[in-house]
């Protein structure tokens, strides 16, 4: 083992020990289910903002997106543009109203519980359906985070992928299991800060270190499709004009925000409206900088790492571009291997900050919504807390098994899970907050139609490709399932709500209290 690797691994050990210590600290402060799932609604503005965005972006931000830009050009940045628009709309229009409504709706702790209380679902149909959706799609989402962790450790240390995957999964599981929501949010705050520092620093230093010519000259030498002009053109992709379907499908990623349980719970947990207002500005600035520099990494990395061409035979995956940039910068150019380890922990931070949130939301759905809500309605907080921690372990193990395939694409796994949540929950969250005519049958129709459409669109082989092989509709058409699923769900909610009985006076009164801000915050 060389000295560079020893220093890098030392940084990883220090970082992971700190995360576990935070989990242990907050375990002592977690006495009931509200503490475990929402931290007692006590988040400050800074922690809420960075926690929401860090848990949102995942390894996709530092591996998936830069890898896509590296391979295909800046046309892939339309995803970032869509996500930025979605983030801004989510914080401005959804955050405050959702926080008020969850308080008015019997102090709802989880998104399924909010749906149940919002529509006075005495039969708990919404609770059951939405919890099942969360478990299905978060298994895929958590698997993407664990796979990213395995790829990181494998690329850095040359450790077998399975061993690397196991180490990352154990650390994430440890502090989520112990500390619950506050441990997750505090670690996310630290991780969000580290991610931003890494994103801002590395591409600037790499740009200064490009050798053999200017950025555009080296891009041409690296063999980018269509030359540097095409590579740097937002309206071209892999040297070809970017079609309307491709651009709109990428922008559609923004629709997903209003249906993401792990982001929405941050809005529910902020301690006051004043802190929430502070969070908005912080979060929007963070995400603007992060998405911009993630795309810059793909462009600069293409030139800085040349003559190495990632994705070619014998080379690393294109999704490892940021890892390779950090390693070369701080172990070869600047000879600061411990700093390399710290910045590589920024990638680990992105991975961990999403996986922990997903584990926690899934645990809350199983223990609070399914177990206490349906199976054992008289369960006390101690029992619910125990079930939650058991669920965290079980979900982590299943996600680990899904992630065992080293050929899984981080971008592909995230894309499918993002579409599932955005289609199943996004339209319902919007209409439940802003359209008082929305009723329970409409809500059920929206969740079921949106979730099922994504599963069929992405996974069921119903069409033939040019080679005669059967593939999914999404693969055959190139249309992102979220773009279709979101509007199918929206239409189903409106149509079924209008065709069935209007909400009763009590539900309308609750809606108007929230709309007119008559809630004690």
C-alpha positions in Angstrom: 0.0 0.0 0.0 1.6 3.3 -1.1 1.8 6.4 1.1 -0.8 8.3 -0.9 -3.4 5.7 -0.4 -2.6 5.5 3.3 -3.2 9.3 3.7 -6.5 9.1 1.6 -7.8 6.2 3.7 -6.9 8.0 6.9 -9.1 10.9 5.8 -11.9 8.5 5.1 -11.5 6.9 8.5 -11.6 10.2 10.3 -14.6 11.4 8.3 -16.6 8.2 8.8 -15.8 8.1 12.5 -17.1 11.6 12.9 -20.4 10.7 11.2 -20.9 7.7 13.5 -20.1 9.8 16.5 -22.8 12.3 15.5 -25.3 9.4 15.3 -24.3 8.2 18.8 -24.7 11.6 20.2 -28.2 12.1 18.9 -29.3 8.5 19.8 -29.3 9.8 23.4 -31.7 12.6 22.5 -34.1 10.5 20.5 -36.9 9.4 22.9 -40.0 9.2 20.6 -41.1 8.8 17.0 -41.5 12.5 16.4 -37.8 13.0 17.5 -36.7 10.1 15.2 -38.6 11.2 12.1 -38.8 15.0 12.3 -36.3 16.0 15.1 -39.2 17.5 17.1 -39.7 20.0 14.3 -36.6 21.8 15.5 -34.5 22.4 12.4 -32.7 25.7 12.0 -32.7 27.5 8.6 -29.1 26.6 7.7 -29.4 22.9 8.7 -32.8 22.6 6.9 -31.5 24.2 3.7 -28.2 22.2 3.4 -29.8 19.0 4.6 -32.6 19.2 2.1 -30.3 19.9 -0.8 -27.6 17.4 0.2 -30.1 14.6 0.7 -31.5 15.6 -2.7 -28.4 15.5 -4.9 -26.7 12.3 -3.9 -23.8 10.7 -5.7 -25.6 11.6 -8.9 -24.4 15.2 -8.5 -20.7 14.4 -8.2 -20.6 11.2 -10.3 -23.7 10.8 -12.5 -24.1 14.3 -13.9 -20.4 15.1 -14.5 -20.0 11.7 -16.1 -22.9 12.4 -18.5 -21.4 15.8 -19.5 -17.9 14.3 -19.8 -19.3 11.6 -22.2 -21.9 13.5 -24.2 -21.3 17.3 -23.8 -23.0 20.2 -22.2 -26.4 19.3 -23.7 -26.7 17.1 -20.6 -26.9 20.3 -18.6 -30.6 20.6 -19.4 -31.2 18.2 -16.5 -29.4 20.6 -14.2 -31.5 23.5 -15.5 -34.7 21.6 -14.9 -33.6 20.7 -11.4 -32.7 24.3 -10.6 -36.2 25.5 -11.7 -37.8 22.6 -9.7 -35.8 23.5 -6.6 -36.7 27.2 -6.7 -40.4 26.4 -7.2 -40.4 23.8 -4.4 -38.9 26.2 -1.9 -41.0 29.2 -2.9 -44.4 27.5 -3.5 -44.4 24.2 -1.6 -42.3 24.5 1.5 -44.3 27.0 3.7 -47.7 25.7 2.7 -46.8 22.1 3.3 -45.3 22.9 6.7 -48.5 24.7 7.7 -50.8 21.9 6.3 -48.9 19.1 8.1 -49.4 21.0 11.4 -53.1 21.6 10.6 -53.6 18.0 9.5 -53.2 16.5 12.9 -49.5 17.2 13.2 -48.6 14.7 10.4 -45.1 13.2 10.7 -44.8 11.6 7.3 -46.0 12.2 3.8 -48.4 9.2 3.8 -49.8 10.4 7.1 -50.3 13.8 5.7 -52.2 12.4 2.8 -54.4 10.4 5.2 -55.1 13.4 7.4 -55.5 15.8 4.6 -58.3 13.7 3.0 -59.8 12.3 6.2 -59.1 8.8 5.0 -60.7 6.6 7.7 -60.0 3.4 5.8 -56.3 4.2 5.6 -56.2 3.4 1.8 -53.9 6.3 1.0 -51.6 5.5 3.9 -51.2 1.9 2.7 -50.7 2.8 -1.0 -48.3 5.7 -0.5 -46.2 3.7 1.9 -45.9 0.8 -0.6 -44.8 3.3 -3.3 -42.1 4.7 -0.9 -40.8 1.3 -0.1 -40.6 0.2 -3.8 -38.9 3.3 -5.2 -36.6 4.0 -2.2 -35.2 0.5 -2.5 -34.0 1.5 -6.0 -32.9 5.0 -4.9 -31.0 3.7 -1.9 -29.3 1.0 -4.1 -28.1 3.8 -6.4 -26.4 5.6 -3.4 -24.8 2.4 -2.1 -23.6 1.5 -5.7 -22.0 5.0 -5.9 -20.2 4.3 -2.6 -18.9 1.0 -3.8 -17.6 2.6 -7.0 -15.9 5.3 -5.0 -14.0 3.0 -2.7 -13.2 0.7 -5.6 -11.8 3.5 -7.7 -9.8 5.1 -4.9 -8.4 2.1 -3.1 -8.6 -0.7 -5.7 -10.7 -2.6 -3.2 -13.0 -5.3 -4.5 -16.4 -3.7 -5.4 -18.3 -5.9 -3.0 -16.0 -5.2 -0.1 -16.2 -1.4 -0.9 -20.0 -1.5 -1.1 -20.2 -3.3 2.3 -18.0 -0.8 4.1 -20.0 2.2 2.9 -23.4 0.5 3.7 -22.3 -0.3 7.2 -21.3 3.3 8.0 -24.5 4.8 6.6 -26.6 2.2 8.4 -24.8 2.9 11.7 -25.5 6.6 12.2 -29.0 6.4 10.6 -29.9 3.5 12.9 -28.7 5.3 16.0 -29.6 8.9 15.7 -32.6 9.2 13.4 -33.7 12.5 11.8 -31.4 14.9 13.7 -28.3 12.8 13.2 -29.2 12.6 9.5 -29.8 16.3 9.2 -26.7 17.4 11.1 -24.5 15.0 9.1 -26.2 16.3 5.9 -25.3 19.8 6.9 -21.7 18.9 7.2 -21.8 16.9 4.0 -23.5 19.6 2.1 -20.8 22.1 3.1 -18.1 19.7 2.1 -19.7 18.9 -1.2 -19.9 22.6 -2.1 -16.2 23.2 -1.2 -15.1 20.3 -3.3 -17.3 21.4 -6.2 -16.0 25.0 -6.2 -12.3 24.1 -5.7 -11.4 21.1 -7.8 -12.6 22.3 -11.3 -10.8 25.7 -10.8 -7.5 24.0 -9.9 -7.9 21.4 -12.7 -8.6 24.2 -15.3 -5.3 25.9 -14.2 -3.6 22.5 -14.6 -4.7 21.7 -18.2 -1.6 21.1 -20.3 -1.0 20.7 -24.0 -3.1 23.7 -25.1 -6.2 25.7 -24.3 -9.4 24.0 -23.0 -11.0 23.9 -26.5 -7.8 22.6 -28.1 -7.5 19.8 -25.7 -11.2 19.0 -26.0 -10.7 18.5 -29.7 -7.6 16.3 -29.1 -9.7 14.1 -26.7 -12.0 13.2 -29.6 -15.3 14.7 -28.4 -18.0 14.0 -30.9 -18.6 17.0 -33.3 -15.6 18.9 -32.0 -15.4 21.4 -29.1 -18.1 23.7 -30.5 -20.6 20.9 -30.5 -19.4 19.6 -27.1 -19.9 23.0 -25.5 -23.3 23.7 -27.2 -26.4 23.3 -25.0 -28.4 22.4 -28.1 -26.2 19.5 -29.2 -25.7 16.0 -27.7 -22.9 13.6 -28.7 -22.2 15.7 -31.8 -25.9 15.7 -33.0 -28.6 18.4 -32.7 -30.6 17.9 -29.5 -34.2 17.2 -30.3 -37.1 18.8 -28.5 -38.1 15.5 -26.9 -34.6 15.1 -25.4 -34.5 18.7 -24.0 -38.1 18.5 -22.6 -37.4 15.1 -21.1 -34.3 16.5 -19.3 -36.2 19.6 -18.1 -38.9 17.3 -16.8 -36.6 16.2 -14.0 -37.7 19.4 -12.2 -41.2 18.0 -11.8 -39.9 15.4 -9.5 -39.1 17.8 -6.6 -42.6 18.2 -5.3 -43.0 14.4 -4.9 -39.7 13.6 -3.1 -40.5 12.4 0.5 -36.9 12.9 1.8 -36.9 16.5 0.7 -40.5 17.3 1.7 -39.9 16.1 5.3 -37.3 18.9 5.7 -40.0 21.4 5.0 -42.2 19.8 7.6 -39.4 19.8 10.3 -38.3 23.5 10.2 -39.0 25.1 13.6 -40.5 28.4 12.4 -41.6 30.3 9.3 -38.8 32.7 9.9 -36.2 29.9 9.7 -38.0 28.5 6.6 -37.7 31.9 4.9 -33.9 31.9 5.6 -33.7 28.3 4.3 -35.1 29.3 0.9 -32.3 31.7 -0.1 -29.5 29.4 1.3 -30.9 26.4 -0.6 -31.4 28.1 -3.9 -27.8 29.6 -3.9 -26.4 26.2 -2.9 -28.1 24.3 -5.6 -27.3 26.9 -8.3 -23.6 26.7 -7.5 -23.6 23.0 -7.1 -25.4 22.1 -10.4 -23.3 24.7 -12.4 -20.0 23.4 -11.1 -21.0 19.7 -11.5 -21.4 20.4 -15.2 -18.1 22.3 -15.3 -16.4 19.3 -13.8 -17.5 17.2 -16.8 -16.1 19.7 -19.3 -12.9 20.6 -17.5 -12.3 16.9 -16.5 -12.4 15.9 -20.2 -9.4 18.2 -20.9 -7.6 17.9 -17.6 -7.4 14.1 -17.6 -6.4 13.8 -21.3 -4.7 11.7 -22.7 -6.8 9.3 -20.5 -10.2 8.9 -22.0 -12.7 7.5 -19.4 -15.2 5.0 -20.7 -12.7 3.5 -23.2 -11.4 0.0 -22.9 -9.3 -0.5 -19.8 -10.2 2.9 -18.4 -12.5 3.9 -15.5 -16.2 4.6 -16.0 -17.0 8.2 -17.1 -18.9 8.5 -13.8 -15.5 8.4 -12.1 -14.4 11.7 -13.7 -14.5 13.7 -10.4 -12.7 10.9 -8.5 -9.9 10.8 -11.1 -9.5 14.6 -11.1 -9.2 14.8 -7.3 -6.7 11.9 -7.2 -4.5 13.4 -10.0 -4.6 16.9 -8.6 -3.7 16.2 -5.0 -1.5 13.1 -5.3 0.4 13.9 -8.5 0.2 17.7 -9.1 0.1 19.1 -5.6 1.3 16.0 -3.6 -1.2 16.6 -0.8 -2.8 13.1 -0.4 -4.7 13.9 2.8 -6.4 16.8 1.1 -7.3 14.4 -1.7 -8.9 12.2 0.9 -10.9 15.1 2.3 -12.2 16.1 -1.1 -13.0 12.5 -2.0 -15.0 12.5 1.3 -17.1 15.2 -0.5 -18.2 12.5 -2.9 -18.8 10.1 -0.1 -20.8 12.9 1.6 -23.1 13.3 -1.4 -23.7 9.5 -1.4 -24.3 9.2 2.4 -26.5 12.3 2.7 -29.0 10.8 0.3 -28.9 7.2 1.4 -29.4 8.0 5.1 -32.5 10.2 4.3 -34.0 7.5 2.1 -33.5 4.8 4.8 -35.2 7.1 7.4 -38.2 7.9 5.2 -38.7 4.3 4.3 -38.4 3.3 8.0 -41.0 6.0 8.9 -43.4 4.6 6.2 -43.1 1.0 7.4 -43.2 1.7 11.2 -45.4 4.8 11.6 -47.7 4.4 8.6 -48.0 0.6 8.0 -47.2 -0.9 11.5 -48.8 1.7 13.7 -51.3 3.0 11.2 -52.6 -0.4 10.0 -51.2 -3.4 11.8 -51.0 -2.3 15.5 -52.8 1.0 16.1 -52.2 0.9 19.8 -48.4 0.6 19.5 -46.5 3.0 21.8 -43.6 5.2 20.8 -41.0 2.8 22.1 -42.4 0.0 19.9 -42.6 2.2 16.8 -39.0 3.3 17.4 -37.8 -0.3 17.6 -39.7 -1.2 14.4 -38.2 1.8 12.7 -34.6 0.8 13.5 -35.3 -2.8 12.4 -36.7 -1.5 9.1 -33.6 0.6 8.5 -31.5 -2.5 8.7 -33.8 -4.6 6.5 -34.1 -1.9 3.8 -30.3 -1.4 3.8 -29.7 -5.1 3.3 -32.2 -5.3 0.4 -30.8 -2.2 -1.3 -27.3 -3.6 -0.8 -28.3 -6.8 -2.6 -29.7 -4.7 -5.5 -26.4 -2.7 -5.6 -24.2 -5.8 -5.8 -24.2 -5.6 -9.6 -21.2 -3.4 -10.3 -22.5 -2.6 -13.8 -25.5 -0.7 -12.4 -25.6 2.9 -13.8 -26.0 5.5 -11.0 -27.7 7.8 -13.5 -30.2 5.0 -14.5 -31.1 4.0 -11.0 -31.6 7.6 -9.8 -33.6 8.4 -13.0 -36.1 5.6 -12.4 -36.6 6.3 -8.7 -36.9 10.0 -9.3 -39.6 9.4 -11.9 -41.5 7.1 -9.7 -41.8 9.6 -6.8 -42.4 12.6 -9.0 -45.2 10.9 -10.9 -46.9 9.1 -7.9 -46.7 12.0 -5.3 -45.8 15.2 -7.2 -49.2 16.1 -8.7 -51.0 15.1 -5.5 -48.8 17.2 -3.3 -49.4 20.2 -5.6 -53.2 19.8 -5.8 -53.7 18.9 -2.2 -52.1 22.2 -1.3 -53.6 24.4 -3.9 -56.9 22.9 -5.1 -59.6 22.4 -2.5 -61.8 20.3 -4.8 -59.2 17.5 -4.6 -60.8 14.5 -2.9 -59.7 11.0 -1.6 -60.7 9.0 -4.7 -58.8 11.5 -6.9 -55.8 11.1 -4.6 -55.8 7.3 -4.9 -56.2 7.5 -8.7 -53.2 9.9 -8.9 -50.8 7.8 -6.8 -51.7 4.5 -8.5 -51.7 5.9 -12.1 -48.5 7.8 -11.7 -46.6 5.0 -10.0 -47.8 2.2 -12.3 -47.1 4.2 -15.4 -43.4 4.7 -14.5 -43.0 1.0 -13.7 -44.6 0.0 -17.0 -42.8 2.7 -19.0 -39.4 1.9 -17.7 -39.4 -1.8 -17.0 -41.9 -3.7 -19.1 -40.7 -4.6 -22.7 -43.6 -3.6 -24.9 -42.0 -2.3 -28.1 -39.4 -3.5 -30.6 -36.2 -1.6 -31.2 -34.4 -1.3 -34.6 -32.8 -4.7 -34.0 -36.1 -6.4 -33.3 -35.5 -6.9 -29.6 -38.3 -6.1 -27.2 -37.6 -3.0 -25.0 -39.5 -0.7 -22.7 -41.4 2.2 -24.0 -39.0 4.6 -22.4 -36.0 3.0 -24.1 -37.8 2.9 -27.5 -39.1 6.5 -27.5 -36.4 8.3 -25.4 -39.2 10.1 -23.5 -38.5 10.3 -19.8 -41.2 8.5 -17.8 -41.6 11.4 -15.4 -42.8 13.7 -18.2 -45.6 11.3 -19.0 -46.4 10.0 -15.6 -46.7 13.4 -13.9 -49.4 14.6 -16.3 -51.2 11.3 -16.4 -51.4 11.4 -12.6 -52.5 15.1 -12.7 -55.2 14.4 -15.1 -56.4 11.4 -13.2 -56.6 13.4 -9.9 -58.6 16.2 -11.5 -60.9 13.9 -13.5 -61.7 11.5 -10.7 -62.2 14.3 -8.1 -64.7 16.1 -10.4 -66.6 12.8 -11.1 -66.9 11.9 -7.4 -68.3 13.6 -4.2 -66.8 16.9 -3.3 -64.9 17.2 0.0 -67.0 17.8 3.1 -67.1 21.1 4.9 -64.5 20.2 7.5 -61.9 19.3 4.9 -62.6 22.6 3.1 -62.3 24.5 6.3 -58.9 23.0 7.0 -57.8 23.9 3.4 -58.9 27.5 3.9 -57.2 27.8 7.2 -53.9 26.8 5.6 -54.5 29.0 2.5 -55.3 32.0 4.7 -52.4 31.3 7.0 -54.5 30.8 10.1 -52.1 28.2 11.6 -50.1 28.7 14.8 -46.5 28.2 13.7 
